[in-house]
Amino acid sequence: MNARDSGAVAVARPRLFTLDTVMVDVVLVIDSLPSRGGDAVASRHLVSAGGGFNVMSAAARQGMAVVYAGQVGTGPFADIIHAALAREGVATPLAADRDHDAGLCVVLVDGEGERTFATAPGAETLLERAALERLDAVAGDYVFLSGYDLVYEPLGASVTQWLAGLDDDVVVSFDPGPRVDDIPASWRGAVLERADWLLANAAEARSIARRATLEESLEVLVEVTGRRGVVVHDGAAGCVVARRGEAPTRVAAFPGDVVDTNGAGDVHDGVFLAALADGADPVVAARWANGAASIAISRVGPATGPTSEELRALVGR
């Protein structure tokens, strides 16, 4: 029986509202980064929707109802995003910005699978609070946002003000991302205080906690954020789930070939949240997320999360 079943009373399935900005990724696979003023020839390339789309596609492929709580522009980049969201069945209730196209991110993936970014923001960063107020997130729904929502004006102000008005039983998750140190302290503090789940990699966790080791960072983070818990992605070592009053639990990674790490953390986030929404214990959800990430890094591209069938074949029940 599904963990949400409750006798004869029908319970609506939780939805995932994603604020993480969506833009177009231009992915170039190269042997190594060129020297300044140099050139590198790509062995492979890909143009696709990226950013928050990675989280949404990962969750949608596990059967979760997903809503893009952001703004898509108008133009050739926006057309790519609209088509990608439609293919994944992601709802887009907010009106498109008719005056600006979506943003663009150039992603350089080197021979070790590491990625380097250069970003040109677009319509996705111009979202205003009035648009967010038209969303219908209710108790039991999930909200996902990233550090990219908090480094641009007016987006950061809009998001933090909207979060403050959410029902206390809306499950808020926050992944600070690589620009964690660029987030204004007041906005970051407000989001950390409201977040039910902090989802971060080891470097981001250490940066927020201002501690040298992951272990020390977890002790700090479970006291200042993550009303339900903290999940730290730790590369080949898997991830760690920490909850207040409990010893952290290390969840082992699944072995796999590293081809492209772009979007792997996003896939982990999306599958973790989808599993939680389906009633899984957080440690079990983290195991599913580790399996999804291992599949994602074996493929080129940002939105490479597995289908539910592919994930079950790897992880089992």
Sine and cosine of phi, psi and omega as CSV:
sin_phi,cos_phi,sin_psi,cos_psi,sin_omega,cos_omega
0.00,0.00,0.65,-0.76,0.05,-1.00
-0.91,0.41,0.60,-0.80,-0.07,-1.00
-0.90,0.44,-0.26,0.97,0.00,-1.00
-1.00,0.01,-0.22,0.98,-0.05,-1.00
-0.90,0.43,0.68,-0.74,-0.03,-1.00
-0.59,-0.80,0.91,0.42,0.03,-1.00
0.91,0.40,-0.74,-0.67,-0.07,-1.00
-1.00,0.04,-0.08,1.00,-0.05,-1.00
-1.00,0.04,0.86,-0.51,0.01,-1.00
-0.98,0.21,0.76,-0.65,0.02,-1.00
-0.91,-0.41,0.83,-0.56,-0.02,-1.00
-0.90,0.43,0.63,-0.78,0.04,-1.00
-0.94,0.34,0.69,-0.72,0.04,-1.00
-0.87,0.49,0.55,-0.83,0.09,-1.00
-0.95,-0.30,0.41,-0.91,0.08,-1.00
-0.95,-0.31,0.92,-0.40,0.08,-1.00
-1.00,-0.10,0.90,-0.43,-0.06,-1.00
-0.95,-0.30,0.86,-0.51,0.06,-1.00
-1.00,-0.08,-0.30,0.95,-0.03,-1.00
-0.78,0.63,0.82,-0.58,-0.14,-0.99
-0.88,0.47,0.63,-0.77,0.03,-1.00
-0.95,-0.31,0.78,-0.63,0.09,-1.00
-0.65,-0.76,-0.02,-1.00,0.01,-1.00
-1.00,-0.04,0.76,-0.65,0.09,-1.00
-0.99,-0.14,0.76,-0.65,0.19,-0.98
-0.95,-0.31,0.96,-0.27,-0.11,-0.99
-0.99,-0.16,0.81,-0.59,0.03,-1.00
-0.85,-0.52,0.85,-0.53,0.03,-1.00
-1.00,-0.07,0.87,-0.48,-0.06,-1.00
-0.77,-0.64,0.30,-0.95,0.03,-1.00
-0.93,0.36,-0.70,0.71,0.00,-1.00
-0.37,-0.93,0.34,-0.94,0.00,-1.00
-0.92,0.40,0.68,-0.73,0.02,-1.00
-0.95,0.32,0.38,-0.93,0.13,-0.99
-0.94,0.35,0.30,-0.95,-0.02,-1.00
-0.85,0.53,0.79,-0.61,-0.03,-1.00
0.99,0.11,-0.02,1.00,-0.01,-1.00
-1.00,-0.03,-0.26,-0.97,-0.05,-1.00
-0.58,-0.82,0.52,-0.86,0.08,-1.00
-0.71,-0.70,0.72,-0.69,-0.01,-1.00
-1.00,0.01,0.81,-0.59,-0.01,-1.00
-0.98,0.20,0.69,-0.72,0.08,-1.00
-0.99,0.10,-0.41,0.91,0.04,-1.00
-0.53,-0.85,0.41,-0.91,0.08,-1.00
-0.54,-0.84,0.35,-0.94,-0.04,-1.00
-0.46,-0.89,0.65,-0.76,0.11,-0.99
-0.86,-0.51,0.87,-0.50,-0.07,-1.00
-0.37,-0.93,0.20,-0.98,0.14,-0.99
-0.91,0.42,0.63,-0.78,-0.02,-1.00
-0.62,-0.78,-0.39,-0.92,-0.05,-1.00
0.90,0.43,-0.77,-0.64,-0.02,-1.00
-0.88,0.48,-0.32,0.95,0.04,-1.00
-0.87,0.49,-0.51,0.86,-0.02,-1.00
-0.89,0.45,-0.69,0.73,0.04,-1.00
-0.91,0.42,-0.71,0.70,-0.06,-1.00
-0.91,0.42,-0.70,0.72,-0.01,-1.00
-0.90,0.43,-0.62,0.79,0.01,-1.00
-0.89,0.46,-0.70,0.72,0.00,-1.00
-0.94,0.34,-0.66,0.75,-0.02,-1.00
-0.89,0.45,-0.58,0.81,-0.01,-1.00
-0.94,0.33,-0.21,0.98,0.11,-0.99
-0.99,-0.13,0.14,0.99,0.10,-1.00
1.00,-0.06,0.12,0.99,0.00,-1.00
-0.99,0.10,0.62,-0.78,0.10,-1.00
-0.96,0.27,0.80,-0.59,-0.14,-0.99
-0.83,-0.56,0.67,-0.75,0.02,-1.00
-0.82,-0.57,0.80,-0.60,0.13,-0.99
-0.99,0.13,0.94,-0.33,-0.03,-1.00
-1.00,-0.04,0.60,0.80,-0.02,-1.00
-0.78,-0.63,-0.12,-0.99,-0.10,-0.99
-0.89,-0.46,0.78,-0.62,0.09,-1.00
-0.97,-0.25,0.61,-0.80,-0.02,-1.00
-1.00,0.08,-0.40,-0.91,0.00,-1.00
-0.74,-0.67,0.83,-0.57,-0.04,-1.00
0.53,-0.85,-0.07,-1.00,-0.08,-1.00
-0.89,0.45,-0.60,0.80,0.05,-1.00
-0.93,0.36,-0.68,0.73,0.02,-1.00
-0.88,0.48,-0.58,0.81,0.03,-1.00
-0.87,0.49,-0.64,0.76,0.04,-1.00
-0.88,0.47,-0.67,0.75,-0.03,-1.00
-0.93,0.36,-0.72,0.69,0.02,-1.00
-0.83,0.55,-0.69,0.72,-0.02,-1.00
-0.91,0.42,-0.66,0.75,-0.01,-1.00
-0.91,0.41,-0.70,0.72,0.02,-1.00
-0.88,0.47,-0.65,0.76,0.01,-1.00
-0.90,0.44,-0.65,0.76,0.01,-1.00
-0.88,0.47,-0.56,0.83,-0.03,-1.00
-1.00,0.02,-0.03,1.00,-0.01,-1.00
0.96,0.28,0.42,0.91,-0.01,-1.00
-0.99,0.10,0.78,-0.62,0.01,-1.00
-0.96,0.28,0.58,-0.82,0.00,-1.00
-0.75,-0.66,0.98,0.19,-0.12,-0.99
-0.97,0.23,-0.31,0.95,-0.06,-1.00
-1.00,0.04,0.60,-0.80,-0.03,-1.00
-0.92,0.39,0.55,-0.83,0.04,-1.00
-0.96,0.29,0.55,-0.83,0.15,-0.99
-0.96,0.27,0.88,-0.47,-0.07,-1.00
-0.99,0.12,-0.13,0.99,-0.09,-1.00
-0.96,-0.27,-0.18,0.98,-0.06,-1.00
-0.68,-0.74,0.60,-0.80,0.10,-0.99
-0.99,0.13,0.20,-0.98,0.10,-1.00
-0.94,0.35,0.30,-0.95,-0.01,-1.00
-0.98,0.18,0.07,-1.00,-0.09,-1.00
-0.70,-0.71,0.66,-0.75,0.07,-1.00
-0.76,-0.64,0.84,-0.55,0.10,-1.00
-1.00,-0.02,0.82,-0.57,-0.07,-1.00
-0.90,-0.44,0.88,-0.47,0.05,-1.00
-0.98,-0.19,0.90,-0.44,-0.01,-1.00
-0.96,-0.27,0.88,-0.47,-0.08,-1.00
-1.00,0.02,-0.05,-1.00,-0.10,-0.99
-0.91,0.42,-0.28,0.96,0.05,-1.00
-0.99,-0.14,0.11,0.99,0.01,-1.00
1.00,0.09,-0.04,1.00,0.03,-1.00
-0.97,0.25,0.49,-0.87,-0.05,-1.00
-0.84,-0.54,0.57,-0.82,0.02,-1.00
-0.81,-0.59,0.67,-0.74,-0.16,-0.99
-0.89,-0.46,0.48,-0.88,0.26,-0.96
-0.67,-0.74,0.81,-0.58,-0.21,-0.98
-0.86,-0.52,0.67,-0.74,0.15,-0.99
-0.88,-0.48,0.98,-0.19,-0.07,-1.00
-0.90,0.44,0.40,-0.92,0.00,-1.00
-0.64,-0.77,-0.59,-0.81,-0.11,-0.99
-0.86,0.52,-0.47,0.88,-0.06,-1.00
-0.89,0.46,-0.37,0.93,-0.03,-1.00
-1.00,-0.02,-0.02,1.00,-0.10,-1.00
-0.97,-0.23,0.19,0.98,-0.03,-1.00
-0.89,0.46,0.69,-0.73,-0.01,-1.00
-0.94,-0.34,0.37,-0.93,-0.07,-1.00
-0.86,0.51,-0.59,0.81,-0.04,-1.00
-0.85,0.53,-0.58,0.82,0.04,-1.00
-0.93,0.36,-0.68,0.74,0.01,-1.00
-0.88,0.47,-0.55,0.83,-0.02,-1.00
-0.90,0.43,-0.30,0.96,0.02,-1.00
-0.99,0.13,-0.14,0.99,0.04,-1.00
-0.97,0.26,0.42,-0.91,-0.10,-1.00
-0.89,-0.46,0.66,0.75,0.05,-1.00
-0.90,0.44,0.75,-0.66,-0.05,-1.00
-0.79,-0.62,0.13,-0.99,-0.01,-1.00
-0.79,0.61,0.74,-0.68,-0.03,-1.00
0.99,-0.13,-0.37,0.93,0.08,-1.00
-0.96,0.27,0.28,-0.96,0.02,-1.00
-0.92,-0.39,0.58,-0.81,0.10,-1.00
-0.82,-0.57,0.74,-0.68,0.06,-1.00
-0.87,-0.50,0.75,-0.66,0.13,-0.99
-0.65,-0.76,0.33,-0.95,-0.05,-1.00
-0.81,-0.59,0.12,-0.99,0.06,-1.00
-0.87,0.48,-0.43,0.90,0.02,-1.00
-0.91,0.41,-0.36,0.93,0.06,-1.00
-0.97,0.24,-0.17,0.98,-0.16,-0.99
-0.87,-0.49,0.14,0.99,-0.02,-1.00
-0.94,-0.34,0.00,1.00,-0.01,-1.00
-0.85,-0.52,0.56,-0.83,0.21,-0.98
-0.99,-0.14,0.62,-0.79,0.02,1.00
-1.00,0.02,0.12,0.99,-0.15,-0.99
-0.86,0.51,-0.73,0.69,-0.06,-1.00
-0.86,0.52,-0.70,0.71,0.02,-1.00
-0.90,0.43,-0.66,0.75,-0.01,-1.00
-0.88,0.48,-0.71,0.71,-0.07,-1.00
-0.92,0.39,-0.73,0.69,-0.05,-1.00
-0.91,0.40,-0.59,0.80,0.05,-1.00
-0.92,0.38,-0.64,0.77,0.01,-1.00
-0.92,0.39,-0.66,0.75,0.02,-1.00
-0.85,0.53,-0.64,0.77,-0.05,-1.00
-0.88,0.47,-0.41,0.91,-0.03,-1.00
-0.99,-0.10,0.01,1.00,-0.02,-1.00
-0.94,0.33,0.50,-0.87,0.16,-0.99
-0.82,0.57,0.64,-0.77,-0.06,-1.00
-0.89,0.45,-0.35,0.94,-0.02,-1.00
-1.00,-0.10,0.12,0.99,0.22,-0.97
-0.97,0.23,0.78,-0.62,-0.09,-1.00
-1.00,0.06,0.94,-0.35,-0.05,-1.00
-0.99,-0.15,0.76,-0.64,0.07,-1.00
-0.85,-0.53,0.57,-0.82,-0.10,-0.99
-0.67,-0.74,0.83,-0.56,0.13,-0.99
-0.91,-0.41,0.93,-0.36,-0.12,-0.99
-0.93,0.37,-0.48,0.88,0.05,-1.00
0.96,0.30,-0.03,-1.00,-0.12,-0.99
-0.94,0.34,-0.25,0.97,0.00,-1.00
-0.99,-0.15,0.46,0.89,-0.06,-1.00
-0.82,0.58,-0.61,0.79,-0.04,-1.00
-0.98,0.22,-0.16,0.99,0.02,-1.00
-1.00,-0.02,-0.10,0.99,-0.04,-1.00
-0.98,0.21,0.79,-0.61,0.05,-1.00
-0.81,0.58,0.65,-0.76,-0.13,-0.99
-0.85,0.53,-0.63,0.78,-0.05,-1.00
-0.92,0.39,-0.66,0.75,0.02,-1.00
-0.93,0.38,-0.69,0.72,-0.01,-1.00
-0.89,0.46,-0.66,0.76,0.02,-1.00
-0.89,0.45,-0.66,0.75,-0.01,-1.00
-0.90,0.43,-0.66,0.75,-0.03,-1.00
-0.95,0.31,-0.67,0.74,0.03,-1.00
-0.87,0.49,-0.62,0.78,0.00,-1.00
-0.92,0.40,-0.57,0.82,-0.05,-1.00
-1.00,0.04,-0.38,0.93,-0.13,-0.99
-0.90,0.43,0.75,-0.66,0.15,-0.99
-0.98,0.18,-0.60,0.80,0.02,-1.00
-0.77,-0.64,0.82,-0.57,0.19,-0.98
-0.99,-0.10,0.82,-0.57,-0.02,-1.00
-0.87,-0.49,0.91,-0.41,-0.13,-0.99
-0.51,-0.86,0.28,-0.96,0.17,-0.99
-1.00,-0.02,0.09,-1.00,-0.13,-0.99
-0.89,0.46,-0.66,0.75,-0.01,-1.00
-0.90,0.44,-0.67,0.75,0.01,-1.00
-0.91,0.41,-0.64,0.77,0.02,-1.00
-0.88,0.48,-0.69,0.72,0.02,-1.00
-0.91,0.41,-0.59,0.81,-0.01,-1.00
-0.91,0.41,-0.70,0.71,-0.01,-1.00
-0.92,0.40,-0.70,0.72,-0.07,-1.00
-0.98,0.20,-0.31,0.95,-0.07,-1.00
0.86,0.51,0.71,0.71,0.03,-1.00
-0.79,-0.61,0.40,-0.92,-0.11,-0.99
-0.99,0.14,-0.49,0.87,-0.08,-1.00
-0.88,-0.47,0.35,-0.94,0.03,-1.00
-0.90,0.43,-0.66,0.76,-0.03,-1.00
-0.87,0.49,-0.73,0.68,0.03,-1.00
-0.90,0.43,-0.61,0.79,-0.01,-1.00
-0.90,0.44,-0.66,0.75,-0.01,-1.00
-0.89,0.47,-0.63,0.78,0.02,-1.00
-0.86,0.50,-0.64,0.77,0.00,-1.00
-0.95,0.30,-0.73,0.68,-0.15,-0.99
-0.91,0.42,-0.62,0.78,-0.02,-1.00
-0.93,0.38,-0.24,0.97,0.04,-1.00
-1.00,-0.06,-0.39,0.92,-0.11,-0.99
-0.93,-0.36,-0.15,0.99,-0.04,-1.00
-0.38,-0.92,-0.05,-1.00,0.07,-1.00
0.89,0.45,0.94,0.34,-0.02,-1.00
-0.84,0.54,-0.42,0.91,0.11,-0.99
-0.95,-0.30,-0.47,0.88,0.03,-1.00
0.25,-0.97,0.03,-1.00,0.00,-1.00
-0.77,-0.64,0.72,-0.69,0.09,-1.00
-0.85,-0.52,0.82,-0.57,0.00,-1.00
-0.90,-0.44,0.87,-0.49,0.10,-0.99
-0.96,0.28,0.72,-0.70,-0.07,-1.00
-0.74,-0.67,0.68,0.73,0.09,-1.00
0.83,0.55,-0.73,-0.68,-0.05,-1.00
-0.91,0.42,-0.25,0.97,0.02,-1.00
-1.00,0.06,0.04,1.00,0.04,-1.00
1.00,-0.01,-0.78,-0.63,0.03,-1.00
-0.50,-0.87,0.20,-0.98,0.02,-1.00
-0.81,-0.58,0.73,-0.68,0.07,-1.00
-0.95,-0.30,0.83,-0.55,-0.02,-1.00
-0.81,-0.59,0.71,-0.70,0.06,-1.00
-0.72,-0.70,0.55,-0.84,-0.07,-1.00
-0.84,0.54,0.75,-0.66,0.04,-1.00
1.00,0.10,0.01,1.00,-0.01,-1.00
-0.80,-0.60,0.46,-0.89,0.10,-1.00
-0.94,0.34,0.64,-0.77,0.03,-1.00
-0.86,0.51,0.55,-0.83,0.00,-1.00
-0.92,-0.39,0.86,-0.52,0.08,-1.00
-0.99,0.11,0.80,-0.60,0.02,-1.00
-0.93,-0.38,0.88,-0.47,-0.14,-0.99
-0.92,0.38,0.54,-0.84,0.08,-1.00
-0.98,0.22,0.28,-0.96,0.14,-0.99
-0.99,-0.12,0.67,-0.74,0.01,-1.00
-0.92,0.40,0.49,-0.87,0.01,-1.00
-0.03,-1.00,0.30,-0.95,0.03,-1.00
-0.99,0.15,0.72,-0.69,0.02,-1.00
-1.00,-0.01,0.94,-0.35,0.04,-1.00
-0.95,-0.32,-0.69,0.72,-0.06,-1.00
-0.40,-0.92,0.91,-0.42,0.00,-1.00
-1.00,0.08,-0.04,1.00,-0.02,-1.00
-0.87,0.50,0.86,-0.52,0.05,-1.00
1.00,0.08,-0.02,1.00,-0.04,-1.00
-0.90,0.45,-0.66,0.75,0.04,-1.00
-0.90,0.43,-0.59,0.80,0.05,-1.00
-0.90,0.44,-0.68,0.73,0.04,-1.00
-0.87,0.49,-0.69,0.73,0.04,-1.00
-0.84,0.54,-0.74,0.68,0.00,-1.00
-0.86,0.51,-0.76,0.65,-0.07,-1.00
-0.89,0.45,-0.67,0.74,-0.02,-1.00
-0.95,0.30,-0.62,0.79,0.06,-1.00
-0.85,0.53,-0.74,0.67,-0.03,-1.00
-0.92,0.38,-0.62,0.78,0.03,-1.00
-0.89,0.45,-0.64,0.77,0.02,-1.00
-0.92,0.38,-0.67,0.75,0.07,-1.00
-0.86,0.51,-0.72,0.70,-0.02,-1.00
-0.90,0.45,-0.42,0.91,0.01,-1.00
-1.00,0.04,0.06,1.00,0.10,-1.00
0.98,-0.18,0.11,0.99,-0.06,-1.00
-0.96,0.26,0.54,-0.84,0.19,-0.98
-0.88,0.47,0.56,-0.83,-0.04,-1.00
-0.82,0.57,-0.61,0.79,0.01,-1.00
-0.93,0.36,-0.63,0.78,0.08,-1.00
-0.91,0.42,-0.68,0.73,0.03,-1.00
-0.87,0.50,-0.62,0.79,0.02,-1.00
-0.92,0.40,-0.58,0.82,0.05,-1.00
-0.90,0.43,-0.69,0.73,0.07,-1.00
-0.88,0.48,-0.67,0.75,0.00,-1.00
-0.91,0.42,-0.63,0.78,0.06,-1.00
-0.88,0.48,-0.67,0.74,0.03,-1.00
-0.89,0.46,-0.67,0.74,0.01,-1.00
-0.90,0.44,-0.65,0.76,0.01,-1.00
-0.90,0.43,-0.60,0.80,0.01,-1.00
-0.91,0.42,-0.56,0.83,0.07,-1.00
-0.95,0.31,-0.67,0.74,-0.06,-1.00
-0.88,0.48,-0.65,0.76,-0.07,-1.00
-0.96,0.28,-0.16,0.99,0.03,-1.00
-1.00,0.02,0.04,1.00,-0.06,-1.00
-0.80,-0.60,0.51,-0.86,0.05,-1.00
-0.99,0.11,0.73,-0.68,0.08,-1.00
0.82,-0.57,0.32,-0.95,-0.04,-1.00
-0.99,0.16,-0.63,0.77,-0.09,-1.00
-0.97,-0.23,0.95,0.30,-0.12,-0.99
-0.90,-0.45,0.43,0.90,0.05,-1.00
-0.90,0.43,0.54,-0.84,-0.05,-1.00
-0.98,0.21,0.31,-0.95,0.20,-0.98
-0.96,0.28,0.24,-0.97,0.02,-1.00
-0.89,0.47,-0.56,0.83,0.01,-1.00
-0.92,0.39,-0.69,0.73,0.04,-1.00
-0.89,0.46,-0.65,0.76,-0.04,-1.00
-0.94,0.34,-0.66,0.75,0.05,-1.00
-0.88,0.47,-0.60,0.80,0.00,-1.00
-0.89,0.46,-0.52,0.85,0.01,-1.00
-1.00,0.09,-0.75,0.66,-0.16,-0.99
-1.00,0.00,-0.53,0.85,-0.08,-1.00
0.99,0.15,-0.17,-0.98,-0.02,-1.00
-0.97,-0.25,0.00,0.00,0.00,0.00
